[in-house]
C-alpha cells in the first residue's frame, strides 16, 4: 500500500493533483523543488513512490527525467494523463492591470506566451514551480504579482483567478509516471504497456531491425525518444513505449531485443492509462 509519495512542486501543483487522482487511497506528499530531489526521496526510502512528468502534448519529452529513471534503476509502475489548464491568479481585489510581474515555471510561461502579448506591461519571470509561487504570494501578501497555476492552487492559497485557461493551445495534456524502487506486482493479465531502453549498434539498419521485431511481435510503438550516451560521443540510447494485447507477445519481443540490442532494460510494465 502506498502511504507517502514524492512530487515535484508543492500542494496545488499538477504533480500533487496526480497524487490525488491516481491512488485509490489518500497519500501524503513530500514536496520537492527538483526532480533530483524527488528521486533522492525515493531511493533513500523517505517515500513509497514518486511521481514524475515525462512528456507534454505541446512541449514534448522531458528528457532529463528519462535519464534519472534509467540512472537509478527505477521502475515505472503506472501512468496518468492530466489535462493541464493554466490560470492567472493573484491576491484578491485586483485585476490584470494591477499585475506588474508574473512568476511561474518556464514551461508554463512558454505555453501561455501568446496570452501575455495582450498585456505588454506585465514582466514574465521564470521560477521553480507554479503552485509554489501561488503559496509565496499568499504567505508574503504580495500585491501586483501574479502566478500561473492550477485552480486547485488558487483554492488552497485563497487567490483570485484573473483569467482562466490562458494556455495558447487549449488541449494541453501531460503524461505522468509513477515510479518505485522495485517492479510492481501487476498481474501479467493486466499488463498492456511497457517502457524499455536499449542501445543500437553502429551498423546499418540496426535500429530498424529492432523496431521490426516489435512489429512482428504485435507491439504498437507509442513513443520513441533518443538520448545521447555521454561516455560515448555520437552513440544514442533509445527509450521506447509499447502497447500490446497479449503479454506473451511482449515477453517474446523482450527475449529477442535483449540479444540484438546493447544494454537492454525494461523500465516498467504497467496498465495503459489511455484505455
Secondary structure by P-SEA (a helix, b strand, c coil): cccbbbbccccccaaaaaaaccccbbbbbbbbccaaaaaaaaaaccccbbbbbccccccccaaaaaaaaaaacccccbbbbbbbbbbbbccccccccccccccccaaaaaaacccccccccbbbbbcccaaaaaaaaaaaccccbbbbbcaaaaaaacccccccccccccbbbbbbbbbccccccccccccccccbbbbbccccaaaaaaaaaaaaacccccbbbbbbcccccccbbbbbbbbbccaaaaaaaaaaaaacccccccccccccccc
